[in-house]
Amino acid sequence: MMKIIGVSILIFVILTVFSIGVNSLLGLDFEKSITRTFDPFKVEDTIEFAIFWILLLFFFATPLKNSIQNRKRGNKNNKKQS
């Protein structure tokens, strides 16, 4: 368990440093780089924000749909057995 947490923190730190580095290479000062890294919704365009919510919807809709279908199949199997 501790390895998973350690690796997760390490990946977070590496990606954060990489993001700040890319923003610095784009010509932003350090403070602006930090702001863009830790608050990405401030710099998103409208279409990026819409795509984010659509992907989030698909992420949660598919398991929800599958669980509803499995529940319906379970009820049909219970009725056939009775």
ABEGO torsion letter per residue (X at the ends): XAAAAAAAAAAAAAAAAAAAAAAAAAGBBAAAAAAAAABAAAABBAAAAAAAAAAAAAAAAAAAAAAAAAAAAAAAAAAAAX
